[in-house]
Amino acid sequence: MDCPVLWIHAEALGPANPALLAHPGRPAVFVFEPGLLGGAAGPISLKRIAFLYECLLELPVTIRQGNGAEEVLTFADRHRADGVVTSAWVDPQLGKIAAIVAAALPLQVLEPEPFVDLPQPVDLRRFSRYWRSAGPRLRPDHAGPDEHS
């Protein structure tokens, strides 16, 4: 790919996004997609939407709302892109969007640097379960809430 656009999604919002790092200055798009806002476990909160938006304001990204695959492909067409670069995801809904994009244009998926190395898989359905495992590995010098003297 010589002229890709970048598809930024909610699982890699930040300046360390591998697509942004690999292709600085390339046009990037984030799509608020109704299917993703609804979420498999129900709609996400207005607080979460505001958090996503505030994170996006810190990035060099165009924000769109609508069908994720259609918006990414329209954005690519507008920029005469020869492909799309994004970061890996866990959410199966993002996988469905990626499959549609990949059927129309080459799609390169980059793996982000792990936030923290965990010895075993963690239940990602609840942040608190993840944080109980990840937190002590990030700040081993700090005791957990139940370990204070």
WONORHU-V291656 format. One record per pair of residues at least 12 apart in sequence whose ideal C-beta (glycine too) atoms are under 8 Angstrom apart, sorted by sequence separation. I is the first residue (numbers start at 1). J is the second residue. D is the distance in whole Angstrom. If there is no record, write none. Layout:
I/J/D ; I/J/D
This chain:
7/19/7 ; 8/20/7 ; 37/49/7 ; 72/84/6 ; 86/98/7 ; 122/134/7 ; 132/144/8 ; 6/19/4 ; 62/75/7 ; 6/20/6 ; 118/133/6 ; 118/134/6 ; 6/23/6 ; 13/30/8 ; 32/49/8 ; 84/101/6 ; 116/134/5 ; 4/23/6 ; 115/134/7 ; 118/137/7 ; 6/26/5 ; 8/28/5 ; 10/30/8 ; 32/52/8 ; 117/137/7 ; 5/26/6 ; 6/27/7 ; 7/28/8 ; 8/29/7 ; 9/30/7 ; 84/105/6 ; 86/107/7 ; 88/109/5 ; 116/137/5 ; 4/26/6 ; 5/27/5 ; 6/28/4 ; 7/29/6 ; 8/30/5 ; 9/31/8 ; 83/105/5 ; 84/106/7 ; 85/107/8 ; 86/108/7 ; 87/109/7 ; 88/110/7 ; 116/138/6 ; 5/28/7 ; 6/29/7 ; 7/30/8 ; 82/105/7 ; 83/106/4 ; 84/107/5 ; 85/108/5 ; 86/109/6 ; 87/110/5 ; 88/111/5 ; 5/29/6 ; 7/31/8 ; 81/105/7 ; 82/106/7 ; 83/107/7 ; 84/108/7 ; 86/110/7 ; 87/111/7 ; 88/112/7 ; 72/97/7 ; 83/108/6 ; 85/110/7 ; 87/112/5 ; 10/36/7 ; 30/56/6 ; 68/94/8 ; 73/100/8 ; 69/97/5 ; 73/101/6 ; 30/59/8 ; 68/97/4 ; 72/101/5 ; 76/105/6 ; 28/59/7 ; 30/61/5 ; 32/63/7 ; 69/100/4 ; 73/104/6 ; 28/60/6 ; 29/61/6 ; 30/62/7 ; 31/63/8 ; 32/64/7 ; 33/65/8 ; 34/66/8 ; 36/68/7 ; 69/101/5 ; 73/105/7 ; 28/61/4 ; 29/62/5 ; 30/63/5 ; 31/64/5 ; 32/65/4 ; 33/66/7 ; 35/68/7 ; 28/62/7 ; 29/63/8 ; 30/64/7 ; 31/65/7 ; 33/67/7 ; 90/124/7 ; 25/60/8 ; 27/62/7 ; 29/64/6 ; 31/66/7 ; 33/68/4 ; 31/67/8 ; 31/68/5 ; 33/71/8 ; 13/52/7 ; 20/59/7 ; 20/60/7 ; 31/71/4 ; 14/55/7 ; 31/72/7 ; 10/52/6 ; 13/55/4 ; 17/59/7 ; 29/71/7 ; 13/56/7 ; 15/58/7 ; 29/72/6 ; 14/58/8 ; 15/59/7 ; 14/59/8 ; 13/59/7 ; 29/75/4 ; 8/56/8 ; 27/75/7 ; 8/59/7 ; 27/79/5 ; 40/92/8 ; 8/61/5 ; 40/93/7 ; 27/81/8 ; 6/61/8 ; 36/91/7 ; 36/93/6 ; 35/93/6 ; 36/94/7 ; 26/85/8 ; 33/93/8 ; 23/85/6 ; 22/85/7 ; 33/97/7 ; 7/72/5 ; 19/85/5 ; 5/72/8 ; 19/86/6 ; 19/87/5 ; 18/87/5 ; 5/75/6 ; 17/87/6 ; 5/76/5 ; 5/79/5 ; 12/87/4 ; 3/79/8 ; 5/81/4 ; 11/87/7 ; 12/88/8 ; 3/80/7 ; 4/81/6 ; 7/84/5 ; 9/86/7 ; 11/88/8 ; 12/89/8 ; 3/81/5 ; 4/82/7 ; 5/83/8 ; 6/84/7 ; 7/85/7 ; 8/86/7 ; 9/87/7 ; 11/89/5 ; 3/82/5 ; 4/83/4 ; 5/84/6 ; 6/85/5 ; 7/86/4 ; 8/87/8 ; 11/90/6 ; 2/82/6 ; 3/83/8 ; 4/84/6 ; 5/85/8 ; 6/86/7 ; 9/89/6 ; 11/91/6 ; 1/82/5 ; 4/85/5 ; 10/91/8 ; 1/83/4 ; 11/94/7 ; 1/85/7 ; 41/125/7 ; 9/94/6 ; 22/110/6 ; 19/110/6 ; 18/110/4 ; 18/111/7 ; 7/101/7 ; 18/112/5 ; 17/112/7 ; 18/113/8 ; 16/112/7 ; 16/113/7 ; 12/112/5 ; 4/108/7 ; 1/106/6 ; 1/108/7
